[in-house]
Amino acid sequence: MTGSTVTADAEATIRFLEDARYAAVIAGDVEAFSALAHPDLAYTHSNADVDTLESYREKVRSGFYVYHRIDHPVDRIVVSGDTAVVLGEMHADITAGGTRKTLANRSLAVWVRESDRWLLLAYQPTVLPEPAR
């Protein structure tokens, strides 16, 4: 395979995995999400709270985070060796700590390839500014 074919294959795989991880949290499927996550996951929320894989799993499992809808358009995927960075947006309707919220964020996700598997290592959303009136 040529380098561009490998990169295109990796981008397609990452796109698929991004869809799978969002589908898992919408379904509340902690095990499916965990299978996609690196054990050292750093999951930063738009309010600057940071979860580990275990603390995030517990919050989803307990219902602290309930995801009702997530749209996650991807602007660009950059693959460099065994690292992939996903740049895009995340728009969602969630309940967090009992409060219903609508989120509008730019987002960055970092995936790493270990033992021929891509795993989510880090996620960082940033709140989009309110549109000018």
C-alpha positions in Angstrom: 0.0 0.0 0.0 1.1 3.5 -0.7 1.4 6.1 2.1 -1.7 7.9 0.8 -3.7 4.7 0.8 -2.6 3.9 4.4 -3.6 7.4 5.5 -6.9 7.3 3.7 -7.6 3.9 5.4 -6.7 5.3 8.8 -8.9 8.3 8.2 -11.9 6.1 7.3 -11.3 3.9 10.4 -11.1 6.9 12.7 -14.3 8.4 11.2 -16.0 5.0 11.9 -14.7 4.9 15.4 -15.8 8.5 16.1 -19.3 7.5 15.0 -19.1 4.3 17.2 -18.0 6.2 20.3 -20.7 8.8 20.1 -23.3 6.1 19.4 -22.1 4.2 22.5 -22.6 7.2 24.8 -26.0 8.0 23.3 -27.0 4.4 24.0 -25.5 4.6 27.5 -23.3 1.6 26.5 -20.4 2.0 28.8 -18.7 -1.2 27.7 -18.8 -0.3 24.0 -17.3 3.1 24.8 -14.7 1.5 27.0 -13.6 -0.9 24.3 -12.8 2.2 22.2 -11.0 4.1 24.9 -7.3 4.1 25.9 -6.8 3.1 29.6 -5.2 6.5 30.2 -8.0 8.5 28.6 -8.2 12.2 29.5 -11.8 13.3 28.8 -12.1 17.0 29.3 -15.5 18.6 29.3 -16.5 22.0 28.0 -16.7 23.3 31.6 -13.0 22.3 32.1 -13.8 19.2 34.3 -11.5 16.3 33.4 -12.5 12.6 33.7 -10.4 9.5 33.5 -11.8 6.5 31.7 -13.0 5.1 35.1 -14.6 8.4 36.3 -16.3 9.0 32.9 -17.6 5.4 32.8 -19.1 5.8 36.3 -20.8 9.1 35.4 -22.4 7.6 32.3 -23.3 4.4 34.1 -24.9 6.3 37.0 -26.9 8.7 34.8 -24.9 11.8 35.7 -24.4 12.2 32.0 -27.3 11.3 29.7 -26.8 12.0 26.0 -30.1 12.6 24.1 -28.6 13.7 20.8 -25.1 14.3 19.4 -24.1 15.7 16.1 -20.4 15.6 15.4 -19.3 17.0 12.0 -15.7 16.4 11.3 -13.7 19.2 9.6 -10.4 17.3 9.3 -8.6 14.2 10.4 -4.8 14.4 10.6 -2.9 11.1 10.8 0.8 11.1 11.7 2.2 7.7 12.3 0.3 6.0 15.1 -1.6 9.2 16.1 -4.7 10.7 14.6 -6.2 14.0 15.5 -9.9 14.7 14.8 -10.8 18.4 14.4 -14.5 19.2 14.3 -17.6 20.2 16.3 -19.9 18.5 18.8 -23.4 19.7 19.2 -25.5 17.8 21.7 -28.6 17.8 24.0 -27.6 16.2 27.3 -28.5 16.0 30.9 -25.5 16.6 33.2 -26.0 16.3 36.9 -29.7 16.5 36.5 -29.7 19.7 34.3 -30.7 19.6 30.7 -28.2 21.4 28.5 -27.6 22.1 24.8 -23.9 22.1 23.8 -22.2 23.8 20.9 -18.5 23.1 20.9 -15.4 22.9 18.7 -13.7 19.7 19.5 -10.4 17.9 19.3 -10.1 14.1 19.7 -6.8 12.3 19.8 -6.6 8.6 18.8 -3.5 6.4 19.1 -2.8 3.1 17.5 -1.5 0.4 19.8 -1.2 -3.3 18.8 -3.1 -2.5 15.6 -6.1 -1.0 17.4 -7.0 2.7 17.5 -8.0 3.9 20.9 -9.3 7.3 22.1 -6.6 8.9 24.2 -7.9 12.4 24.7 -11.0 14.5 24.0 -11.3 18.3 24.4 -14.3 20.4 23.5 -14.3 24.2 23.6 -17.6 26.2 23.8 -18.4 28.1 20.6 -19.0 31.8 21.1 -22.6 33.0 21.0 -23.4 34.4 17.5 -23.3 38.2 17.3 -26.8 39.8 17.5 
